[in-house]
């Protein structure tokens, strides 16, 4: 389903597209002079099958280029497919079997989630306040400077690879760990605490890097199904000049030789090539007779192996021969047979020693191969350039020599037919002028028709952009209405909640006041009761005191015990 028939609900940024702005100013038309905004995120290029799912939708839908994308959309590239997304002015190039989620896309903030696959990002700007972030299952990636970055998420191994081709970035762990990744670094992380693996992330350059570079330079790229069906091109060998060794013959000839066949050349042991220079596996072509193509390993020259193994065997000195005699013929033949046998044995021993020396040299080369791998990779490009330059020079010299020979033959032929060709040339000139005039008229008509087609295509494109802009404006208006309705409902709910809380506070205040009045009345009654009790006690005490002041009519006196003064008993 195309982008014209499906609802995108994408938001546009407030920037002018340079090409549209220039055309609008040049045409000066009221219809084309409107501000046409470029969407904040859209599918710019697709190769193969690309699917997307809106936020909250569990179904995947096919998507075509120029599709507007919005926050929460998910993108998926099938096997053998690739895509390029423009988000916030940055370019995001997706490899096959990659899932990308647009968390937030705006003029100043671009936040993405990469759950599977590989992505090559070209960050165009990082101004103060801007942010470009990519979240993965292991870490969070943030670009600090404009540049080119690549992130790979391997779900099978549970690792995330980060490559900074240019620029600078920072990766963050789950608990706030931070690590700066500078230009040229290639790091592999496991877990969520930035645990680094001490192994190379991947090869220096693969097919996805070359595709992303071609897209960045604006070069045309082929569709991915064709690329997936084509065989992988092997890396050229430094000794065989990138050519394969072709062994032709019957199926029986491809079997290993018998144990007694020792006359063949020594076979060098397998060489441990580094990951960047690994050769593809040998392939058997299904032709008749069958042909086996294998990549030749990098070996030192045979002469150096022989010189390192043994000194050259001395050649047999020629013996002066006397006149042949009949009785010495058998003896001479026996001596020659013995000499040939000794020479064969010597050659066999030299061959075995040469093989042993070759094995020793190969072991030493294996030990030094790891140290020379980086130097070989650097020298490979220079050597290839020199060889290509040499081939161009040889081809130019051969072409120049052939041109000179052809020119000499033509000059010789022209000398014999000069008179006849002059008239023919004049006639051909006139015919050529007539054809040239007719061709000019035809080209002028074609240019006019092409210009009209371009104008019609531009008008159709502008109308399409205007429809997309109008659709985005209507969606924005409906979104604003929904937001306003939501805000109004929220305000009404807030006012009702405030009134309810106010009424509840008033009721609580009245209850508190009534409780306070009850407490004050109770305390007042208690104080009055206590005052009444106090007055009655004072009255009783006063009556007692008055009775004590009056002398009694009869006062009995008790006997005073020893040491105790007499007391009056009332």
C-alpha positions as CSV (number, residue, x, y, z in Angstrom):
1,X,0.0,0.0,0.0
2,X,1.4,3.4,-1.0
3,X,1.9,6.4,1.2
4,X,-0.9,8.3,-0.8
5,X,-3.6,5.9,0.3
6,X,-2.6,5.3,3.9
7,X,-2.8,7.5,7.0
8,X,0.6,8.5,8.3
9,X,-0.1,10.9,11.1
10,X,3.4,12.2,10.7
11,X,4.6,15.5,12.0
12,X,6.6,17.9,9.8
13,X,9.5,20.0,10.9
14,X,9.6,23.8,10.5
15,X,12.4,23.8,7.9
16,X,12.3,24.6,4.2
17,X,13.6,22.1,1.7
18,X,16.2,24.0,-0.3
19,X,15.0,22.6,-3.7
20,X,11.3,23.4,-2.9
21,X,12.1,26.9,-1.7
22,X,14.2,27.7,-4.8
23,X,11.4,26.5,-7.1
24,X,8.7,28.4,-5.1
25,X,10.7,31.6,-5.4
26,X,11.5,31.0,-9.1
27,X,7.9,30.3,-10.1
28,X,6.4,33.1,-8.0
29,X,3.0,31.4,-8.1
30,X,0.6,31.7,-5.2
31,X,-0.2,28.0,-5.1
32,X,3.5,27.0,-5.1
33,X,4.7,29.8,-2.8
34,X,3.3,28.2,0.3
35,X,5.6,26.9,3.0
36,X,6.1,23.2,2.4
37,X,7.7,21.5,5.4
38,X,9.9,18.4,5.2
39,X,8.7,15.6,7.6
40,X,10.8,15.1,10.7
41,X,11.2,11.4,9.8
42,X,10.4,9.5,6.6
43,X,11.6,6.5,4.6
44,X,14.0,8.0,2.1
45,X,15.1,4.8,0.2
46,X,14.2,1.1,0.2
47,X,15.7,-1.9,-1.4
48,X,13.7,-5.1,-1.1
49,X,10.8,-5.7,1.4
50,X,10.4,-3.2,4.2
51,X,7.6,-3.4,6.8
52,X,6.4,-1.0,9.5
53,X,4.0,-1.1,12.5
54,X,2.5,2.0,14.1
55,X,2.6,2.4,17.9
56,X,0.3,0.0,19.6
57,X,-0.4,-2.0,16.4
58,X,0.7,-5.7,16.4
59,X,0.3,-6.1,12.6
60,X,3.1,-5.3,10.2
61,X,2.3,-3.5,6.9
62,X,4.3,-3.0,3.7
63,X,5.8,0.5,3.3
64,X,7.1,2.3,0.3
65,X,9.7,5.2,0.1
66,X,8.7,8.7,1.1
67,X,6.5,7.2,3.8
68,X,6.0,9.7,6.7
69,X,7.0,8.2,10.1
70,X,6.1,9.4,13.6
71,X,6.9,8.7,17.1
72,X,6.5,5.0,18.2
73,X,6.7,3.6,14.6
74,X,8.7,0.4,14.1
75,X,10.6,-0.6,11.0
76,X,11.7,-4.1,9.9
77,X,13.9,-5.1,6.9
78,X,13.5,-8.6,5.6
79,X,16.3,-10.9,4.5
80,X,18.2,-9.4,1.6
81,X,16.6,-6.0,2.1
82,X,18.0,-2.6,3.1
83,X,16.6,0.8,3.8
84,X,17.6,4.4,4.5
85,X,15.6,6.6,6.9
86,X,15.9,10.4,7.3
87,X,15.2,11.3,11.0
88,X,15.7,14.8,12.4
89,X,18.1,15.7,9.5
90,X,20.3,12.6,10.2
91,X,20.6,9.6,7.9
92,X,20.0,6.1,9.3
93,X,20.9,3.2,7.0
94,X,19.5,-0.3,8.0
95,X,20.9,-3.6,7.0
96,X,18.8,-6.7,6.4
97,X,16.9,-8.3,9.3
98,X,17.1,-5.1,11.4
99,X,14.3,-3.8,13.7
100,X,14.3,0.0,14.5
101,X,11.9,1.8,16.8
102,X,11.5,5.6,16.6
103,X,11.2,6.7,20.2
104,X,11.3,10.4,19.6
105,X,12.1,12.4,16.5
106,X,12.3,16.2,16.5
107,X,14.4,19.1,15.4
108,X,16.7,18.9,18.5
109,X,16.2,15.4,19.8
110,X,16.4,12.1,18.0
111,X,16.0,9.0,20.1
112,X,15.9,5.5,18.6
113,X,15.9,1.9,19.8
114,X,17.8,-0.9,17.9
115,X,16.6,-4.3,19.1
116,X,18.2,-6.5,16.3
117,X,20.5,-6.1,13.3
118,X,22.9,-3.4,12.1
119,X,22.6,0.3,11.5
120,X,24.9,2.9,10.0
121,X,24.2,6.4,11.2
122,X,25.4,9.7,9.7
123,X,25.0,12.5,12.3
124,X,24.9,15.8,10.5
125,X,24.9,18.2,13.4
126,X,25.2,18.1,17.2
127,X,24.5,21.7,18.4
128,X,24.3,22.7,22.1
129,X,21.0,21.3,23.4
130,X,20.7,18.7,20.6
131,X,20.9,15.0,21.2
132,X,21.2,11.9,19.1
133,X,20.7,8.7,21.0
134,X,20.3,5.0,20.2
135,X,19.3,2.4,22.8
136,X,20.3,-1.3,22.5
137,X,19.7,-4.3,24.8
138,X,23.2,-3.8,26.3
139,X,23.9,-0.1,26.3
140,X,22.8,3.5,25.4
141,X,24.7,5.3,22.6
142,X,24.9,9.1,22.4
143,X,26.8,11.0,19.7
144,X,28.9,13.9,20.8
145,X,30.1,15.2,17.5
146,X,28.9,14.9,13.9
147,X,30.3,11.9,12.1
148,X,29.6,8.3,10.9
149,X,28.8,5.5,13.4
150,X,27.8,1.9,13.1
151,X,26.0,-0.2,15.7
152,X,25.4,-4.0,15.5
153,X,23.2,-5.9,17.9
154,X,23.8,-9.7,17.8
155,X,20.9,-11.3,19.7
156,X,22.3,-14.8,19.4
157,X,25.6,-13.9,21.2
158,X,24.0,-11.2,23.3
159,X,26.6,-8.6,22.4
160,X,26.5,-5.0,20.9
161,X,29.3,-3.8,18.7
162,X,30.0,0.0,18.4
163,X,32.2,1.4,15.6
164,X,33.2,5.1,15.3
165,X,34.3,5.7,11.7
166,X,34.5,9.5,12.3
167,X,33.4,11.7,15.2
168,X,33.1,11.0,18.9
169,X,30.5,9.3,21.1
170,X,29.7,8.1,24.6
171,X,28.1,4.8,25.7
172,X,26.3,4.4,29.0
173,X,25.6,1.2,31.1
174,X,22.7,0.3,33.2
175,X,24.0,1.7,36.4
176,X,25.4,4.9,35.0
177,X,28.7,3.7,33.7
178,X,30.1,5.8,30.9
179,X,32.8,5.2,28.3
180,X,34.0,7.6,25.5
181,X,34.5,6.0,22.1
182,X,36.7,8.0,19.8
183,X,37.4,8.1,16.1
184,X,38.6,4.8,14.7
185,X,37.7,2.6,17.8
186,X,35.8,-0.7,17.4
187,X,34.4,-2.0,20.7
188,X,32.3,-5.0,21.6
189,X,30.2,-5.1,24.8
190,X,28.4,-7.9,26.6
191,X,25.9,-7.5,29.5
192,X,24.7,-4.1,30.6
193,X,27.6,-2.9,32.7
194,X,29.9,-2.1,29.6
195,X,31.8,-5.4,29.9
196,X,34.2,-5.3,26.9
197,X,35.3,-8.4,25.0
198,X,38.9,-8.7,24.0
199,X,38.3,-9.7,20.4
200,X,37.9,-7.8,17.1
201,X,34.4,-6.6,16.6
202,X,34.2,-7.6,12.9
203,X,36.0,-7.3,9.6
204,X,37.4,-3.8,8.6
205,X,34.9,-3.4,5.8
206,X,31.9,-5.6,4.7
207,X,29.2,-5.3,2.0
208,X,27.0,-3.2,4.3
209,X,29.7,-0.7,4.9
210,X,30.3,-0.4,1.1
211,X,26.6,0.0,0.5
212,X,26.3,2.7,3.2
213,X,29.3,4.5,1.7
214,X,27.8,4.5,-1.7
215,X,24.5,5.8,-0.4
216,X,26.4,8.6,1.5
217,X,28.3,9.6,-1.7
218,X,25.0,9.6,-3.7
219,X,26.1,6.7,-5.9
220,X,23.4,4.4,-7.4
221,X,23.0,1.0,-5.6
222,X,21.5,-2.2,-6.9
223,X,18.5,-3.8,-5.4
224,X,19.3,-6.2,-2.5
225,X,17.6,-9.4,-4.0
226,X,20.1,-9.3,-6.8
227,X,23.0,-8.7,-4.4
228,X,21.8,-11.6,-2.2
229,X,21.7,-14.0,-5.2
230,X,25.1,-13.0,-6.6
231,X,28.1,-14.9,-5.3
232,X,30.4,-13.2,-2.9
233,X,33.5,-11.7,-4.5
234,X,36.7,-13.2,-2.9
235,X,39.4,-10.9,-1.6
236,X,42.3,-10.8,-4.0
237,X,45.4,-12.6,-3.0
238,X,48.7,-10.8,-2.7
239,X,50.7,-13.5,-4.7
240,X,48.2,-14.6,-7.3
241,X,47.1,-11.0,-8.1
242,X,43.5,-11.8,-7.2
243,X,43.2,-14.7,-9.6
244,X,42.0,-18.2,-8.7
245,X,43.8,-21.5,-9.5
246,X,41.7,-23.5,-12.0
247,X,42.1,-27.2,-11.9
248,X,40.3,-28.9,-14.8
249,X,39.8,-32.6,-15.4
250,X,37.4,-35.5,-14.7
251,X,35.8,-36.2,-11.4
252,X,38.5,-38.9,-10.7
253,X,41.2,-36.4,-11.2
254,X,39.9,-34.3,-8.2
255,X,40.5,-37.2,-5.8
256,X,43.6,-37.1,-3.5
257,X,46.7,-38.7,-5.0
258,X,47.9,-42.2,-4.1
259,X,50.5,-42.5,-1.3
260,X,53.2,-43.6,-3.6
261,X,52.8,-40.6,-5.9
262,X,55.7,-38.4,-4.7
263,X,56.9,-36.8,-7.9
264,X,54.4,-33.9,-7.6
265,X,55.3,-30.6,-6.3
266,X,55.3,-30.2,-2.5
267,X,52.0,-29.0,-1.0
268,X,52.3,-26.2,1.5
269,X,50.4,-26.6,4.8
270,X,47.3,-24.5,5.4
271,X,47.9,-20.9,6.4
272,X,46.0,-19.2,9.2
273,X,44.8,-16.1,7.5
274,X,43.5,-13.2,9.6
275,X,39.8,-12.4,9.6
276,X,40.2,-9.4,7.2
277,X,42.0,-11.5,4.6
278,X,40.1,-14.8,4.9
279,X,39.5,-16.4,1.5
280,X,36.2,-18.0,0.6
281,X,35.8,-21.8,0.6
282,X,36.7,-23.6,-2.6
283,X,33.7,-24.1,-4.9
284,X,33.3,-26.9,-7.5
285,X,31.7,-25.6,-10.7
286,X,29.1,-27.9,-12.3
287,X,30.6,-27.8,-15.8
288,X,31.7,-30.7,-17.9
289,X,34.5,-31.7,-17.3
290,X,34.2,-30.5,-13.7
291,X,36.4,-27.5,-12.8
292,X,37.6,-26.8,-9.2
293,X,38.4,-23.2,-8.3
294,X,40.5,-22.7,-5.2
295,X,42.2,-19.5,-3.9
296,X,46.0,-19.8,-3.8
297,X,47.5,-19.2,-0.4
298,X,50.1,-16.6,0.3
299,X,53.5,-18.5,0.1
300,X,57.0,-17.3,-0.2
301,X,58.7,-17.9,-3.5
302,X,59.9,-21.4,-4.1
303,X,63.5,-20.2,-4.8
304,X,63.7,-18.7,-1.3
305,X,62.5,-22.0,0.2
306,X,65.0,-24.0,-1.7
307,X,67.8,-21.7,-0.9
308,X,66.8,-21.8,2.8
309,X,66.5,-25.5,2.9
310,X,69.6,-26.9,1.3
311,X,72.4,-25.6,-0.9
312,X,72.1,-26.5,-4.5
313,X,73.3,-30.0,-5.3
314,X,76.4,-30.1,-7.4
315,X,75.7,-31.0,-11.0
316,X,77.4,-34.1,-12.2
317,X,80.6,-33.4,-14.1
318,X,80.7,-34.7,-17.6
319,X,83.2,-37.5,-18.0
320,X,85.4,-37.7,-21.0
321,X,84.2,-40.5,-23.1
322,X,86.5,-42.8,-25.0
323,X,85.7,-44.5,-28.2
324,X,82.9,-47.0,-27.7
325,X,83.9,-50.6,-27.3
326,X,81.7,-53.6,-27.7
327,X,82.8,-55.2,-24.4
328,X,82.2,-52.0,-22.4
329,X,78.6,-51.3,-23.6
330,X,76.9,-53.4,-20.9
331,X,79.1,-51.9,-18.2
332,X,78.4,-48.4,-19.3
333,X,74.7,-49.0,-19.4
334,X,74.8,-50.5,-15.9
335,X,76.7,-47.4,-14.6
336,X,74.3,-45.1,-16.3
337,X,71.3,-46.9,-14.7
338,X,73.0,-46.8,-11.3
339,X,73.8,-43.0,-11.8
340,X,70.1,-42.4,-12.7
341,X,69.0,-44.3,-9.6
342,X,71.4,-42.4,-7.4
343,X,70.2,-39.1,-8.9
344,X,66.5,-40.1,-8.3
345,X,67.3,-41.0,-4.7
346,X,69.2,-37.7,-4.3
347,X,66.3,-35.8,-5.8
348,X,63.9,-37.6,-3.5
349,X,66.0,-36.8,-0.4
350,X,66.4,-33.2,-1.6
351,X,62.6,-33.0,-2.1
352,X,61.9,-34.4,1.4
353,X,64.4,-32.0,2.9
354,X,62.9,-29.1,0.9
355,X,59.5,-30.1,2.2
356,X,60.8,-30.1,5.8
357,X,62.5,-26.7,5.2
358,X,59.3,-25.4,3.7
359,X,57.4,-26.7,6.8
360,X,59.8,-24.9,9.1
361,X,59.6,-21.7,7.1
362,X,55.8,-22.0,7.1
363,X,55.8,-22.4,10.9
364,X,58.0,-19.3,11.3
365,X,55.7,-17.4,8.9
366,X,52.6,-18.5,10.9
367,X,54.3,-17.1,14.0
368,X,54.9,-13.8,12.3
369,X,51.7,-13.7,10.4
370,X,49.7,-12.1,13.3
371,X,52.2,-9.3,13.6
372,X,52.3,-8.7,9.9
373,X,48.6,-8.9,9.3
374,X,48.0,-5.2,9.8
375,X,51.0,-4.2,7.7
376,X,49.8,-6.6,5.0
377,X,46.3,-5.1,5.0
378,X,47.8,-1.6,4.6
379,X,50.2,-2.6,1.9
380,X,47.6,-4.5,0.0
381,X,45.7,-1.4,-1.0
382,X,48.9,0.4,-2.1
383,X,50.1,-2.7,-4.0
384,X,46.7,-3.0,-5.8
385,X,46.9,0.6,-6.7
386,X,50.4,0.2,-8.1
387,X,49.4,-2.9,-10.0
388,X,46.3,-1.2,-11.5
389,X,48.5,1.8,-12.5
390,X,51.0,-0.5,-14.1
391,X,48.2,-2.3,-16.0
392,X,46.8,1.0,-17.2
393,X,50.2,2.1,-18.4
394,X,50.8,-1.2,-20.2
395,X,47.4,-1.0,-21.8
396,X,48.0,2.6,-22.8
397,X,51.3,1.7,-24.4
398,X,49.8,-1.2,-26.3
399,X,46.9,1.0,-27.4
400,X,49.4,3.7,-28.6
401,X,51.4,1.1,-30.5
402,X,48.4,-0.3,-32.1
403,X,47.1,3.1,-33.0
404,X,50.5,4.0,-34.6
405,X,50.4,0.8,-36.7
406,X,46.8,1.4,-37.8
407,X,47.7,5.0,-38.6
408,X,50.7,3.9,-40.7
409,X,48.5,1.4,-42.6
410,X,45.9,4.0,-43.2
411,X,48.4,6.6,-44.3
412,X,49.8,4.1,-46.9
413,X,46.3,3.4,-48.1
414,X,45.4,7.1,-48.3
415,X,48.4,7.7,-50.5
416,X,47.0,5.4,-53.2
417,X,43.4,6.7,-53.1
418,X,43.8,10.3,-52.2
419,X,42.3,11.7,-55.3
420,X,39.2,9.6,-55.2
421,X,38.6,10.2,-51.5
422,X,38.8,14.0,-51.7
423,X,35.6,14.1,-53.7
424,X,34.0,11.5,-51.5
425,X,34.9,13.5,-48.4
426,X,33.4,16.6,-49.8
427,X,30.2,14.7,-50.5
428,X,30.3,13.1,-47.0
429,X,30.8,16.6,-45.4
430,X,27.7,17.9,-47.1
431,X,25.7,14.9,-46.1
432,X,27.1,15.2,-42.5
433,X,26.1,18.8,-42.3
434,X,22.6,17.9,-43.4
435,X,22.3,15.1,-40.9
436,X,23.7,17.4,-38.2
437,X,21.1,20.0,-38.9
438,X,18.3,17.3,-38.8
439,X,19.8,15.9,-35.6
440,X,19.9,19.3,-34.0
441,X,16.2,19.8,-34.8
442,X,15.3,16.4,-33.4
443,X,17.4,17.0,-30.2
444,X,15.7,20.4,-29.8
445,X,12.3,18.8,-30.0
446,X,13.4,16.1,-27.5
447,X,14.8,18.7,-25.1
448,X,11.5,20.6,-25.3
449,X,9.5,17.5,-24.6
450,X,11.8,16.5,-21.8
451,X,11.4,20.0,-20.2
452,X,7.7,19.7,-20.5
453,X,7.8,16.3,-18.8
454,X,10.0,17.6,-16.0
455,X,7.6,20.5,-15.4
456,X,4.6,18.2,-15.3
457,X,6.5,15.8,-12.9
458,X,7.4,18.8,-10.7
459,X,3.8,20.0,-10.7
460,X,2.7,16.5,-9.7
461,X,5.3,16.2,-7.0
462,X,4.3,19.6,-5.6
463,X,0.7,18.6,-5.6
464,X,1.6,15.4,-3.8
465,X,3.6,17.3,-1.2
466,X,0.8,19.8,-0.8
467,X,-1.7,16.9,-0.2
468,X,0.7,15.4,2.3
469,X,1.1,18.8,4.1
470,X,-2.7,19.3,4.2
471,X,-3.2,15.9,5.5
472,X,-0.6,16.5,8.2
473,X,-2.2,19.9,9.0
474,X,-5.6,18.3,9.4
475,X,-4.2,15.6,11.6
476,X,-2.4,18.2,13.7
477,X,-5.6,20.2,14.0
478,X,-7.5,17.1,15.1
479,X,-4.8,16.3,17.6
480,X,-4.9,19.9,18.9
481,X,-8.7,19.5,19.3
482,X,-8.2,16.2,21.2
483,X,-5.6,17.8,23.4
484,X,-7.8,20.8,24.1
485,X,-10.8,18.5,25.0
486,X,-8.5,16.4,27.2
487,X,-7.2,19.6,28.9
488,X,-10.8,20.9,29.4
489,X,-11.9,17.6,30.9
490,X,-8.8,17.5,33.1
491,X,-9.6,21.2,34.3
492,X,-13.2,20.3,35.1
493,X,-12.1,17.2,37.0
494,X,-9.5,19.3,38.8
495,X,-12.2,21.9,39.8
496,X,-14.6,19.2,40.9
497,X,-11.9,17.7,43.0
498,X,-11.0,21.1,44.5
499,X,-14.6,21.8,45.4
500,X,-15.0,18.4,46.9
501,X,-11.8,18.9,49.0
502,X,-13.0,22.4,50.0
503,X,-16.4,21.0,51.2
504,X,-14.7,18.2,53.0
505,X,-12.3,20.7,54.7
506,X,-15.3,22.8,55.8
507,X,-17.1,19.9,57.3
508,X,-14.0,18.8,59.1
509,X,-13.6,22.3,60.5
510,X,-17.2,22.4,61.7
511,X,-16.8,19.0,63.4
512,X,-13.6,20.2,64.9
513,X,-15.3,23.3,66.3
514,X,-18.2,21.3,67.7
515,X,-15.8,19.0,69.4
516,X,-13.9,21.9,70.8
517,X,-17.2,23.4,72.2
518,X,-18.1,20.1,73.8
519,X,-14.7,19.9,75.4
520,X,-14.9,23.5,76.7
521,X,-18.4,22.9,78.1
522,X,-17.2,19.7,79.8
523,X,-14.2,21.5,81.3
524,X,-16.4,24.4,82.5
525,X,-18.8,21.9,84.2
526,X,-15.9,20.2,85.8
527,X,-14.5,23.4,87.1
528,X,-17.9,24.5,88.5
529,X,-18.3,21.1,90.2
530,X,-14.8,21.3,91.7
531,X,-15.5,24.9,92.9
532,X,-18.7,23.7,94.5
533,X,-16.9,20.9,96.2
534,X,-14.2,23.3,97.4
535,X,-16.7,25.7,98.8
536,X,-18.5,22.9,100.7
537,X,-15.2,21.7,102.1
538,X,-14.3,25.2,103.2
539,X,-17.7,25.6,104.9
540,X,-17.2,22.3,106.7
541,X,-13.7,23.3,107.8
542,X,-15.0,26.7,109.0
543,X,-17.7,25.0,111.1
544,X,-15.2,22.7,112.6
545,X,-12.9,25.6,113.5
546,X,-15.8,27.5,115.1
547,X,-16.7,24.5,117.2
548,X,-13.1,24.3,118.3
549,X,-13.0,27.9,119.4
550,X,-16.0,27.5,121.8
551,X,-15.0,26.0,125.2
552,X,-16.8,22.8,125.8
553,X,-19.1,22.4,128.9
554,X,-17.3,19.3,130.0
555,X,-13.9,18.2,129.0
556,X,-12.8,14.7,130.1
557,X,-9.2,14.3,130.7
558,X,-7.4,11.1,130.0
559,X,-4.5,9.9,132.1
560,X,-1.2,11.0,130.7
561,X,1.1,8.2,129.9
562,X,4.8,8.6,130.7
563,X,6.5,10.9,128.4
564,X,3.5,11.9,126.4
565,X,1.9,15.3,126.9
566,X,-1.7,15.6,127.5
567,X,-4.0,16.3,124.6
568,X,-7.4,17.7,124.3
569,X,-10.0,15.4,122.8
570,X,-12.7,17.3,121.0
